[in-house]
Amino acid sequence: DIPYTLAVRFAMQEVPLQSAESQSIYPPQPSDPVFIIRDKVVEGKGIWEGLQGFGIKKLEVFKGKVAIDRFGEHGQNGVILITPNTRN
């Protein structure tokens, strides 16, 4: 095996929250991981509202025993911990 780097370019269009929410084809399921922003469990449009004006500095994924040990019952199905950028 030879390791290599592959550059991938992509662009994302900004979609208004109402449109994005109404077009969702994947409603949250009980087995979905929990999203945590600023030490608060968020779901649905709360994820985007929690990042509005900040962007994402770091995104961490926790699963299994590590998620349960760190986040208790919230970690049952995994946790996606989002650290937003800070405003200057």
C-alpha positions as MATLAB code, in Angstrom:
seq = 'DIPYTLAVRFAMQEVPLQSAESQSIYPPQPSDPVFIIRDKVVEGKGIWEGLQGFGIKKLEVFKGKVAIDRFGEHGQNGVILITPNTRN';
ca = [
       0.000    0.000    0.000;
       1.266    3.431   -0.940;
      -0.217    6.373    1.000;
      -1.164    9.421   -1.036;
      -3.050   12.663   -0.673;
      -6.017   13.428   -2.863;
      -7.254   17.016   -3.146;
     -11.033   17.272   -3.192;
     -12.769   20.510   -4.128;
     -16.401   21.140   -3.371;
     -18.809   24.009   -2.903;
     -21.861   24.228   -0.688;
     -24.867   26.380   -1.298;
     -26.408   28.241    1.610;
     -29.960   27.034    2.169;
     -32.383   29.013    4.359;
     -33.248   27.139    7.580;
     -36.928   26.859    6.743;
     -36.178   25.274    3.373;
     -33.550   22.931    4.782;
     -35.845   21.847    7.615;
     -38.859   21.253    5.388;
     -36.783   19.310    2.846;
     -35.231   16.981    5.403;
     -35.609   13.388    4.280;
     -33.847   11.995    7.340;
     -35.841   12.807   10.471;
     -33.905   12.220   13.728;
     -34.110    8.665   15.015;
     -33.828    7.475   18.646;
     -30.604    5.666   17.684;
     -28.934    8.830   16.301;
     -25.952   10.334   18.100;
     -26.429   13.416   20.269;
     -25.054   16.797   19.187;
     -23.514   18.958   21.917;
     -22.609   22.628   21.393;
     -21.374   24.830   24.242;
     -22.184   22.110   26.806;
     -25.830   21.883   25.665;
     -27.538   18.997   23.906;
     -29.029   20.355   20.675;
     -31.110   18.836   17.913;
     -32.846   19.880   14.729;
     -32.401   23.525   13.814;
     -30.834   24.144   17.231;
     -27.595   22.785   15.760;
     -27.447   25.537   13.155;
     -28.680   28.217   15.549;
     -25.904   27.279   17.971;
     -23.315   27.909   15.263;
     -24.858   30.965   13.634;
     -22.220   33.622   13.168;
     -19.424   31.409   14.511;
     -18.621   28.449   12.267;
     -16.984   25.234   13.436;
     -13.544   25.244   15.066;
     -13.455   21.557   16.002;
     -15.726   18.542   15.609;
     -15.180   15.422   17.753;
     -16.981   12.088   17.579;
     -17.273    9.829   20.625;
     -18.664    6.278   20.553;
     -19.194    3.342   22.858;
     -17.762    3.270   26.371;
     -15.815    6.511   25.864;
     -19.035    8.383   24.985;
     -20.932    6.905   27.929;
     -18.071    7.544   30.396;
     -17.747   11.165   29.300;
     -21.394   12.118   28.615;
     -23.429    9.666   30.685;
     -26.845    8.733   29.317;
     -26.410   11.203   26.438;
     -23.579    9.026   25.140;
     -25.671    5.873   24.653;
     -25.731    6.242   20.844;
     -22.606    8.321   20.468;
     -21.924   12.046   20.686;
     -20.857   14.617   18.129;
     -19.206   17.420   20.100;
     -19.022   20.685   18.152;
     -16.686   23.456   19.303;
     -17.600   26.709   17.547;
     -15.085   29.395   16.597;
     -14.969   32.289   19.009;
     -15.703   35.809   17.907;
     -12.883   38.296   18.149;
];
